[in-house]
Amino acid sequence: MKRIAKILTIVLIVTFLLSLPTSAVELPIRVVVNGTKINFPDAEPFIDENSRTQVPIRFVGEALGANVSWDGNTKKVTITLNGKKVVLQIGNKNYEVNGQQKQMDTVALLKESRTFVPVRFVSEALGATVKWNANIRTVYIDMNGEVTPSPEPAGGTVKYYDGIAFNDVTDVDQYGRIKVEKLKEFLLKLADQLRFVKENGKYYIECTYPEKPEGYEWGLGIRVSNKDGTYITYSQVGRNPKWLIPSEGAFKKEASDITDINKVKLINIVISLDHPKNDSLGILNIVYYMDKSEMRAKFVPESGTIPSENYSETFNFKKMFQW
C-alpha cells in the first residue's frame, strides 16, 4: 500500500515548481573545498573548449578564505591568499603569480555576469591540491594537500549499478534514506534513459530503467497536458491499461490517445527512487512545453533544509523529447 500511495503521489504532482531554462543528462559539475560542497546560486561551473573546468571565482575564493577583487577597466581579477597573489585577465592565457609571468592553456572569461577562471591553475597557484573525480564530475580542492575524492567507505559494500557506485552503509542516512547526492545520480540516470519518440506516424514513450540498489523501487509519472485542458497520465498504477507503464525493465509504450501533437501543450515528468520502508529525500521534476517556450528540470527536495538543484546547463531536452 505504501508503494501505491507513493506512486499516486507522484502522479498527482502537477508541477510548475521550477525556474529553469535548459540543455546531456549528466551530473552537474560540483566543487568541494576543504570538504565542503560549494553552492553556486546563479552561475554553474562548466568545462570549456580546452577541457578545463571553469568556476565562478568569487564563490570558490571565499570558500578558500581568499580575497577576490575585480578591475573592470583592465578586466583583471586578483586573488590573494596567505601571501600569494594571482592575477588573471579576461581572454588572456598569461597570468601572474606573485609578479612572475606564467601561461595557461585556456583563459579566464566573463559569463552570466560572473568572472570564471580555470580552477586548477588558480587553486594550485594559491597552494591548494586539486583533484578531479570524473565518475561524479567533482573537483576537490584542499589547502592542506589532503584530498580524498573517493574515500574508502567506513563499512558496507560497494556495488555498481549502471556505472553508479553505491555503498549500502555510507550512501544512506541515519534514517535509511539514500543520501541526496547519490539520489540525484540515480534520478538523472533514469532521465537519461527516457525518450518520447515518433515512429511510422505513432507516438511512443520508451525507457530502460537503470539498475538500482536492492530493495529500492523506481517511481515514474508522466502527464501529457493538452491545450484544451484535458490530460493523460501514464504511471505504474491505475485501472486503464492504456496508461499503465512498467516499474522495471524496459518498455515501449504507444501513446495511443495522441494523434495530433499540435494539440499537446506540455509534458510533465516526475521521477523518484524510494525504499518501501523509508521516505525519499526528493524527486526529479521535468517540464517541457511543446513550443519550447519553457523547458525546466529540477531536483525538488522533500525537506526545506535541503537545497534544490537545477540542471539548466546539463539537461538535454532535445535528446529526451523527439515528438
Protein Blocks (a to p, Z undefined) as FASTA:
>chain_A
ZZmmmmmmmmmmccffbccddddddddddddeehiacddfkbccdddfkopacddfklmm
mmnopacdddfklopacddeehiacdddehiabdceehiacddfbdcddeehiacddfkl
mmmmnopacdddfklopacddfklpacfbacdeedjdddeehiacdfklmpcfkopacfk
lmmmmmmmmmmmgccddeehiacdddddddddehiacddddddddfkopacdddfbdjbl
klgccfehjdddddfkbmblklpmbdcdddddddfkbccfbdcdddddfklmaccddddd
fbfkbccdddkllccfklmmmZZ
